[in-house]
Amino acid sequence: MNKPTQTAANSEPMEKPVDVLLQLPEVCRQAGFGKTAIYRMMKEGTFPEPIKIGPASRWSQIEVQAWIEKQKAARRAA
């Protein structure tokens, strides 16, 4: 028998989402901008900074998704 899926209505705490580190092409795809625009927004302080792993740059998927949600909320507020 299958166990019921945990929902937000349950009193048990929800699990923290797993973060994934994204490469620039995936960041561009999710955000809908090219790399030049991504780096320009980073310089302006309006886009999440990457995590440096040696010579590589990776972005937190949670931070990128939070940025997208913020853009959507700003659109609704306008």
The 8 nearest C-alpha neighbors of each residue, nearest first, counted from 0:
[[1, 2, 3, 4, 5, 6, 9, 11],
 [2, 0, 3, 4, 5, 6, 9, 11],
 [1, 3, 4, 0, 5, 6, 9, 11],
 [4, 2, 5, 1, 6, 0, 9, 8],
 [3, 5, 6, 2, 1, 9, 7, 8],
 [4, 6, 3, 9, 7, 13, 11, 8],
 [7, 5, 8, 9, 4, 13, 11, 10],
 [6, 8, 9, 13, 5, 10, 12, 11],
 [7, 9, 6, 10, 5, 11, 12, 13],
 [10, 8, 11, 7, 6, 5, 12, 13],
 [9, 11, 12, 8, 7, 6, 13, 5],
 [10, 12, 9, 13, 5, 7, 8, 6],
 [13, 11, 10, 14, 9, 7, 15, 5],
 [14, 12, 15, 11, 7, 6, 5, 9],
 [15, 13, 16, 12, 17, 11, 5, 7],
 [14, 16, 17, 13, 12, 18, 61, 11],
 [17, 15, 14, 18, 61, 13, 19, 60],
 [16, 18, 15, 19, 61, 14, 60, 20],
 [19, 17, 61, 60, 16, 59, 20, 62],
 [18, 20, 60, 59, 21, 17, 61, 58],
 [21, 19, 59, 58, 57, 60, 18, 22],
 [22, 20, 58, 57, 25, 60, 19, 26],
 [21, 23, 57, 25, 24, 26, 58, 20],
 [22, 24, 26, 25, 27, 21, 57, 34],
 [25, 23, 27, 26, 22, 28, 34, 21],
 [24, 26, 28, 27, 23, 22, 21, 29],
 [27, 25, 23, 29, 28, 24, 30, 21],
 [28, 26, 32, 24, 30, 25, 33, 31],
 [27, 29, 25, 31, 26, 30, 24, 32],
 [28, 30, 26, 27, 31, 25, 63, 64],
 [31, 29, 27, 32, 28, 26, 67, 63],
 [30, 32, 28, 27, 29, 33, 26, 37],
 [33, 31, 27, 30, 36, 37, 34, 28],
 [34, 32, 27, 36, 35, 37, 31, 28],
 [33, 35, 37, 36, 38, 27, 32, 23],
 [36, 34, 38, 37, 33, 39, 32, 40],
 [35, 37, 39, 34, 33, 38, 32, 40],
 [36, 38, 34, 40, 35, 39, 41, 33],
 [37, 39, 41, 35, 40, 36, 34, 42],
 [40, 38, 36, 42, 41, 37, 35, 43],
 [41, 39, 43, 45, 37, 46, 42, 38],
 [40, 42, 46, 44, 38, 43, 39, 45],
 [41, 43, 39, 44, 40, 38, 45, 46],
 [44, 42, 40, 41, 45, 39, 46, 38],
 [45, 43, 41, 42, 46, 40, 47, 48],
 [44, 46, 40, 43, 41, 47, 42, 66],
 [45, 47, 41, 40, 44, 48, 66, 37],
 [48, 46, 41, 62, 49, 63, 45, 66],
 [47, 49, 41, 46, 50, 58, 44, 59],
 [50, 48, 58, 57, 56, 51, 47, 59],
 [49, 51, 57, 56, 58, 52, 48, 59],
 [52, 50, 56, 55, 53, 49, 57, 54],
 [53, 51, 55, 54, 56, 50, 57, 49],
 [52, 54, 55, 51, 56, 50, 57, 49],
 [53, 55, 52, 51, 56, 57, 50, 49],
 [56, 54, 52, 53, 51, 57, 50, 22],
 [57, 55, 51, 49, 50, 52, 54, 58],
 [56, 58, 50, 22, 49, 21, 20, 51],
 [59, 57, 49, 21, 20, 50, 60, 22],
 [58, 60, 20, 62, 61, 19, 63, 21],
 [59, 61, 63, 19, 62, 20, 64, 18],
 [60, 62, 64, 59, 63, 18, 65, 19],
 [63, 61, 65, 59, 60, 64, 66, 47],
 [64, 62, 60, 66, 65, 61, 59, 67],
 [63, 65, 67, 61, 66, 62, 60, 68],
 [66, 64, 62, 68, 67, 63, 61, 69],
 [67, 65, 69, 63, 64, 68, 62, 70],
 [66, 68, 64, 70, 69, 65, 63, 71],
 [69, 67, 71, 65, 70, 66, 72, 64],
 [70, 68, 66, 72, 67, 71, 65, 73],
 [71, 69, 67, 73, 68, 72, 74, 66],
 [72, 70, 68, 74, 69, 73, 67, 75],
 [71, 73, 69, 75, 74, 70, 68, 76],
 [74, 72, 76, 70, 71, 75, 69, 77],
 [73, 75, 71, 77, 72, 76, 70, 69],
 [74, 76, 72, 73, 77, 71, 70, 69],
 [75, 77, 73, 74, 72, 71, 70, 69],
 [76, 74, 75, 73, 72, 71, 70, 69]]
